[in-house]
Amino acid sequence: LLDAAIELFMKYGVKKVTIDDICNHCNLTKGSFYYHFPSKDHIVTLSINSGLDKYILENYSLDKDSTTKEQLISLNLCAFKFFKNIGKEMTRFSYISLFSKTVEVRIEGRPYVDNLTFIIRKALDEGSLLMNFNFNEAYMHSISAFTGILMKWSTCIDSSYDDIDWVKMIKEQFRIMFKE
């Protein structure tokens, strides 16, 4: 269902795809859909996060010779490439869906989550973070920083922000978390 949903969302756009479309694509009933997902918003969020995880598996590897700062920047730049690939509309809808329903995406076993967890724990063990955060605070700070940039990027639909280098913004946002 997740793969079918993201395929249809990519092809037709989130607004145009209905639950019936997803069910028909999978040869499933609506009852089967609702057994697994309480709403379209729920599957939007989970399908996009599933797509992100597949992209991370295919396009990111943790370079253990890099600093934790470089690892964190690299992970988030890889994630940003995924969101650029799916486009601003789908990225916007993933956040709308996430905010309109309670969907937990911080799940152990997800490649993005596991890599971020490893990097944050390593940075805390090294004492390389500028802030005096515990693990959950550092994790939330990282997610919030990236989410903020993604949300602004995905909602810029006119040319007023064309001069922003979003990659530079991501690099700087995560650079400032670390001691020099």
C-alpha positions as CSV (number, residue, x, y, z in Angstrom):
1,L,0.0,0.0,0.0
2,L,2.8,2.4,0.9
3,D,4.6,1.8,-2.4
4,A,1.4,2.1,-4.4
5,A,0.5,5.3,-2.6
6,I,3.8,7.0,-3.2
7,E,3.8,5.9,-6.9
8,L,0.3,7.4,-7.4
9,F,1.1,10.5,-5.4
10,M,4.2,11.1,-7.6
11,K,2.4,10.4,-10.8
12,Y,-0.9,12.4,-10.2
13,G,-0.3,14.5,-7.1
14,V,-1.5,14.0,-3.5
15,K,-4.7,16.1,-4.0
16,K,-5.9,14.0,-7.0
17,V,-5.2,10.5,-5.6
18,T,-8.1,9.0,-3.6
19,I,-8.2,6.1,-1.2
20,D,-10.2,4.3,-4.0
21,D,-7.3,4.9,-6.4
22,I,-4.8,3.4,-4.0
23,C,-7.1,0.4,-3.3
24,N,-7.7,-0.2,-7.0
25,H,-4.0,0.0,-7.8
26,C,-3.4,-2.7,-5.2
27,N,-6.5,-4.8,-5.9
28,L,-7.6,-4.3,-2.3
29,T,-10.9,-3.2,-0.7
30,K,-11.4,0.0,1.3
31,G,-11.8,-2.2,4.4
32,S,-8.3,-3.5,3.8
33,F,-7.0,0.0,3.5
34,Y,-8.7,1.1,6.7
35,Y,-7.4,-1.9,8.5
36,H,-3.9,-0.6,8.0
37,F,-4.4,3.2,7.9
38,P,-7.0,5.4,9.6
39,S,-6.9,8.0,6.8
40,K,-5.4,9.3,3.6
41,D,-3.3,11.7,5.7
42,H,-1.8,8.8,7.5
43,I,-0.7,7.0,4.4
44,V,0.6,10.3,2.9
45,T,3.0,10.7,5.8
46,L,4.0,7.1,6.0
47,S,4.5,6.6,2.3
48,I,6.7,9.6,2.0
49,N,8.7,8.5,5.0
50,S,9.0,5.1,3.5
51,G,10.2,6.6,0.3
52,L,12.8,8.7,2.3
53,D,14.1,5.6,3.9
54,K,14.5,3.7,0.6
55,Y,16.3,6.8,-0.8
56,I,18.6,6.9,2.3
57,L,19.4,3.2,1.9
58,E,20.2,3.6,-1.8
59,N,22.1,6.9,-1.6
60,Y,23.7,7.4,1.8
61,S,26.3,5.5,3.7
62,L,27.7,6.6,7.0
63,D,31.4,7.6,6.5
64,K,32.9,6.7,9.8
65,D,36.0,8.7,9.0
66,S,34.1,11.9,8.8
67,T,33.4,14.1,11.8
68,T,30.0,13.8,13.4
69,K,29.2,17.3,12.1
70,E,30.1,16.2,8.5
71,Q,28.0,13.0,9.0
72,L,24.9,15.0,10.2
73,I,25.2,17.4,7.3
74,S,25.7,14.6,4.8
75,L,22.6,12.7,6.1
76,N,20.4,15.8,5.9
77,L,21.7,16.8,2.5
78,C,20.8,13.3,1.2
79,A,17.4,13.6,2.7
80,F,17.0,17.1,1.1
81,K,17.8,15.5,-2.3
82,F,14.9,13.1,-1.7
83,F,12.5,15.9,-1.0
84,K,13.7,17.8,-4.0
85,N,13.1,14.7,-6.1
86,I,9.5,14.3,-4.8
87,G,8.9,18.0,-5.1
88,K,7.5,20.8,-3.1
89,E,3.9,19.7,-3.3
90,M,4.4,16.3,-1.9
91,T,6.8,17.7,0.8
92,R,4.1,20.2,1.8
93,F,1.4,17.6,1.9
94,S,3.6,15.3,4.0
95,Y,3.9,18.0,6.6
96,I,0.2,18.9,6.4
97,S,-0.6,15.3,6.9
98,L,1.8,15.0,9.8
99,F,0.4,18.0,11.6
100,S,-3.3,17.1,11.0
101,K,-2.9,13.6,12.4
102,T,-0.8,12.1,15.1
103,V,1.6,9.9,13.1
104,E,4.8,8.8,14.8
105,V,7.7,8.7,12.3
106,R,10.5,8.3,14.9
107,I,10.6,4.5,14.6
108,E,13.6,2.4,15.3
109,G,14.6,0.5,12.2
110,R,14.0,3.4,9.8
111,P,17.3,4.2,8.0
112,Y,16.9,8.0,8.5
113,V,16.1,7.6,12.2
114,D,18.8,5.0,12.8
115,N,21.5,7.0,11.1
116,L,20.4,10.2,12.9
117,T,20.4,8.3,16.2
118,F,23.9,7.0,15.7
119,I,25.3,10.4,14.7
120,I,23.6,12.2,17.7
121,R,24.8,9.6,20.2
122,K,28.3,9.7,18.8
123,A,28.3,13.5,19.0
124,L,27.1,13.4,22.6
125,D,29.8,10.8,23.5
126,E,32.5,13.0,21.9
127,G,31.2,16.1,23.6
128,S,31.3,17.8,20.2
129,L,27.8,19.5,20.4
130,L,27.8,23.2,21.3
131,M,24.6,22.9,23.2
132,N,24.3,21.1,26.5
133,F,21.6,18.7,25.3
134,N,20.6,15.3,26.3
135,F,19.9,12.7,23.6
136,N,16.2,13.6,23.1
137,E,16.9,17.3,23.1
138,A,19.7,17.0,20.5
139,Y,17.5,14.7,18.3
140,M,14.6,17.0,18.5
141,H,16.8,20.0,17.7
142,S,18.1,18.3,14.6
143,I,14.7,17.2,13.4
144,S,13.2,20.7,14.1
145,A,16.0,22.4,12.2
146,F,15.7,20.3,9.2
147,T,11.9,20.4,9.3
148,G,11.9,24.2,9.5
149,I,14.1,24.5,6.4
150,L,12.0,21.9,4.5
151,M,8.8,23.5,5.4
152,K,10.0,27.0,4.2
153,W,11.5,25.5,1.0
154,S,8.3,23.6,0.2
155,T,6.0,26.6,0.8
156,C,8.0,29.0,-1.4
157,I,5.9,28.9,-4.5
158,D,6.8,32.3,-6.0
159,S,10.1,33.8,-7.0
160,S,10.6,35.8,-3.8
161,Y,13.0,33.2,-2.3
162,D,14.8,32.2,-5.5
163,D,18.1,33.7,-4.2
164,I,18.2,31.3,-1.2
165,D,20.8,28.5,-1.4
166,W,18.9,25.8,0.5
167,V,21.9,23.5,0.6
168,K,24.0,26.2,2.2
169,M,21.1,26.8,4.7
170,I,21.2,23.1,5.7
171,K,25.0,23.0,6.1
172,E,25.0,26.2,8.2
173,Q,22.1,25.1,10.4
174,F,23.9,21.9,11.3
175,R,27.4,23.4,11.4
176,I,26.3,25.8,14.2
177,M,25.3,22.9,16.4
178,F,28.9,21.9,16.9
179,K,31.9,23.2,18.6
180,E,34.6,24.5,16.2
